C-alpha cells in the first residue's frame, strides 16, 4: 500500500502521523502540493492548534477549495476532523463544510477538565469498517477543547461530560477526534482500517 | 503512568519500547541536568522515540524558548514540559501556549512543604536537578499553579519533594490542595512505592494521572499488575 498524502497543515502531529503510518509499512508524503494530494489514494488532514489558524493555512495553500472536491477516502485527525464540519465555535470559524454540523466547546464542569486530555473509551454508535477489530475495550488518546456533537455521521462517540463525536464518516470523508497515531493498538487498527477502505 | 529517566541517552529507546509494551499510558522524558547547566537536551533521540512509540510522550528539560519547543514538538513529541526556565521567565508559558496551544504545554513544579505557625504551606523550588544550585524561590506553590494556568499551562505535574524518592506514598494533602485550585489536568509525582499509593492518590486527590519512576525502573511494580489492581479498586484505566 502506498500513495498516502498527509496534508502539511503546520500542526504538531504531522510527524507523529507519518511515523504511525511508517509502523504500518506505509511511506506517506507530507505535502501541500495540490497535484500530489489530488492524485493520492488516501489523504490525511492532521492538525493541532486553533481552527482559524488552520483554515488560514489551508486557504494560503489553496487547499480550502481542493479538499471538499476530493473523491478518495480522506481522514481528518483531531483539529483536522473538526475542519471537515461546516463551522467551529473556536474563533467562530467557517470550515470546509463537507460534514454537516458545528463544532462547539466542551462544556467542562466539576471534575471535568478542559482540555480533555487522556485515554477515553470509544463507544460504537453504528457499524463501520473503520471500527473493524476495535472492541468494547477500545481506548483512544484524546487532546482537545472543542468537539463535534453526535449526529447521523457519528460512527463512534466518547464521553466527557456528555457524548461527542469520536469517529465520523460521511461519504468519502472520515474523521477521528482522538489521535490514532498515539492510541496504541486501537489507533493502529483505526489507521489500518482507513487505509483498507474501499475507494 | 509515567516514568522519568535519569539514565544515559543510549538506553532511552530500549526503555521506551519496554514501557510501551508493558502498557504505560504516557511517557515523560526528563533531562533534569539540562537547566542547571544552561544547556538543552540532546534532541536526536526525540524523533527516534517518536517512531517507536504509539503512545503520547512529553519531553522535559532545558526548554527555554519557542524555538526549543518547536524542535521537540516537530520531532514528534506531544508535549513539552517547562519548570526552571518558566520560573525565571513566566512569559515563556504564555508564549508557548499562544504558539502551540495549551494542550502542548506542561508546567512542572518542584514543591516543598513548609511547616509554620500559620499551618502547612508549600513553596516552589528551582534547579532541583543540581544539588549545588537547587534553591527555594519566593513563590508559593498554590499561587504559582494559578499563575501557570492563567498563562496557558494545559497540564500541571506536581512533584512533591518531601515524598520524592521515599516511596511511602504521594503527598495527598498537598495534591488535594493543588487540585482545589487546578482546573487543568494534574499529574501527581513523587512518592509511589506500592500499588495502593496509586489508588489512594486517584481517590483522595482526584488527580488525572500518577507519575512514577523508580518502582517501574526497579521492577517493584509491573504496569499490567497495577492496571488490574486499579480496575478492581474501581478506578477507570485503559486495560
HADDOCK unambig.tbl for C-alpha pairs under 7 A between the chains (distance, minus, plus):
assign (segid A and resid 12 and name CA) (segid B and resid 73 and name CA) 5.97 0.50 0.50
assign (segid A and resid 12 and name CA) (segid B and resid 74 and name CA) 5.99 0.50 0.50
assign (segid A and resid 13 and name CA) (segid B and resid 76 and name CA) 6.64 0.50 0.50
assign (segid A and resid 15 and name CA) (segid B and resid 74 and name CA) 6.66 0.50 0.50
assign (segid A and resid 15 and name CA) (segid B and resid 75 and name CA) 6.53 0.50 0.50
assign (segid A and resid 15 and name CA) (segid B and resid 76 and name CA) 5.28 0.50 0.50
assign (segid A and resid 16 and name CA) (segid B and resid 50 and name CA) 6.59 0.50 0.50
assign (segid A and resid 16 and name CA) (segid B and resid 76 and name CA) 5.11 0.50 0.50
assign (segid A and resid 19 and name CA) (segid B and resid 51 and name CA) 5.07 0.50 0.50
assign (segid A and resid 49 and name CA) (segid B and resid 100 and name CA) 6.19 0.50 0.50
assign (segid A and resid 49 and name CA) (segid B and resid 101 and name CA) 5.64 0.50 0.50
assign (segid A and resid 113 and name CA) (segid B and resid 183 and name CA) 6.05 0.50 0.50
assign (segid A and resid 113 and name CA) (segid B and resid 184 and name CA) 5.41 0.50 0.50
assign (segid A and resid 113 and name CA) (segid B and resid 185 and name CA) 6.11 0.50 0.50
assign (segid A and resid 114 and name CA) (segid B and resid 184 and name CA) 6.30 0.50 0.50
assign (segid A and resid 115 and name CA) (segid B and resid 103 and name CA) 6.71 0.50 0.50
assign (segid A and resid 119 and name CA) (segid B and resid 238 and name CA) 6.61 0.50 0.50
assign (segid A and resid 139 and name CA) (segid B and resid 238 and name CA) 6.19 0.50 0.50
assign (segid A and resid 143 and name CA) (segid B and resid 103 and name CA) 6.66 0.50 0.50
assign (segid A and resid 181 and name CA) (segid B and resid 54 and name CA) 6.25 0.50 0.50
assign (segid A and resid 182 and name CA) (segid B and resid 54 and name CA) 4.61 0.50 0.50
assign (segid A and resid 182 and name CA) (segid B and resid 55 and name CA) 4.33 0.50 0.50
assign (segid A and resid 182 and name CA) (segid B and resid 56 and name CA) 5.43 0.50 0.50
assign (segid A and resid 183 and name CA) (segid B and resid 54 and name CA) 6.12 0.50 0.50
assign (segid A and resid 183 and name CA) (segid B and resid 55 and name CA) 5.69 0.50 0.50
assign (segid A and resid 184 and name CA) (segid B and resid 54 and name CA) 4.88 0.50 0.50
assign (segid A and resid 184 and name CA) (segid B and resid 55 and name CA) 5.70 0.50 0.50
